[in-house]
């Protein structure tokens, strides 16, 4: 079984990098908007500013979501094993590893792939409260829980 702390750290690293990238892109857009405001090219200028503004709003929303995920993930840093699946649990299944925290998708932790999913996902909802040896069926695929940490 891989170390849950390493999986947590990889998730946090992924989110930190994503937040940094979003901030960089927002800075670039702000600088572009400042450059556009100095121009007076008429309709083309207004269209360009409007597109930059829409992109800024989209990136702002993505940044807010990433910050919320980061805050949620921090709540699971010190989760203890109770023998049942709960938020913050790392499961080793016969189909691979699943980390139940925030929806980040597949991450590579060392040589191992880990699916990082939310409790609100269909699979996450089925996993909550399960124990070692339990079977879960998701879209015609059976998962057997081998270990929980």
Secondary structure, DSSP 8 states (H G I E B T S, - for coil): ---HHHHHHHHHHHHHHHHHHHHHHHHHHHHHHHHHHH---THHHHHHHHHHHHHHHHHHHHHHHHHHHHHHHHTTTT----SB--TT-EEEETTEEEEEES--EEEEETTEEEEEEETTSHHHHHHTT-BTT-EEEETTEEEEEEEE-
